[in-house]
Structures are given as structure tokens and as C-alpha cells.
Amino acid sequence: MARDFVLNPFSEAFKRVDEAVAAKQAFETTQIKEVFHSPDARTDMPGAVARTEAKRAPLAQAIHDAFVPVTHTISIEPN
């Protein structure tokens, strides 16, 4: 059925979750590759973690918030 109904009641909800996950992952890539490997992090890793986790926390919360129930009805009717 998924192949026949690409657009379905779940499409928008799944899109919101996917976008929230992508935003968090993009931030985490920068967090690890740039911030955690920076000169500042070498001298104060706990501070670098605290600063970046303060920015990452809302992104993680956005994923949680994107999970919402989807109400739908499937009807099967004869042709």
C-alpha cells in the first residue's frame, strides 16, 4: 500500500520528524567536528560540552515534540 499511496495521512507528520532529526544531526556534526576539536575545547572541554548541549537540547526536544498522533480513517468501498 505504501507504494500506491505515497502521500498519506502520515506524510506530514513523518516529514516533521525527519526534519527535526536532520536539524539535530546537522548541529551534532558541527558540535563534534568543529567545537569539540577546537583549541577552546582542548583547554575547557566541559565548558564546550555545556555550551553546545544548551543549543542541542532544544533540537532534541523538537524531535520529541514532532511525534504527534495522526488520526485517520481507511474506507474500502466496492467499485
Backbone hydrogen bonds, N-H to C=O, Kabsch-Sander energy under -0.5 kcal/mol:
donor,donor_aa,acceptor,acceptor_aa,energy
5,F,1,M,-2.1
8,N,6,V,-0.6
11,S,8,N,-1.6
14,F,10,F,-2.9
15,K,11,S,-2.1
16,R,12,E,-2.1
17,V,13,A,-1.9
18,D,14,F,-2.9
19,E,15,K,-2.6
20,A,16,R,-2.1
21,V,17,V,-2.6
22,A,18,D,-2.4
23,A,19,E,-2.2
24,K,20,A,-2.0
25,Q,21,V,-2.7
26,A,22,A,-2.4
27,F,23,A,-2.0
28,E,24,K,-2.6
29,T,25,Q,-2.1
30,T,26,A,-1.7
31,Q,27,F,-3.0
32,I,28,E,-2.7
33,K,29,T,-2.6
34,E,30,T,-2.2
35,V,30,T,-1.8
36,F,31,Q,-2.6
38,S,35,V,-1.6
42,R,38,S,-1.6
43,T,39,P,-1.3
44,D,40,D,-2.1
48,A,44,D,-2.2
49,V,45,M,-2.7
50,A,46,P,-2.5
51,R,47,G,-2.6
52,T,48,A,-2.3
53,E,49,V,-2.9
54,A,50,A,-1.5
55,K,51,R,-0.8
56,R,52,T,-2.1
57,A,53,E,-2.4
59,L,55,K,-0.6
60,A,56,R,-2.3
61,Q,57,A,-2.4
62,A,58,P,-2.1
63,I,59,L,-1.2
64,H,60,A,-1.8
65,D,61,Q,-2.9
66,A,62,A,-1.4
67,F,63,I,-0.8
67,F,64,H,-1.0
68,V,66,A,-1.1
71,T,69,P,-0.5
75,S,73,T,-0.5
77,E,75,S,-0.5
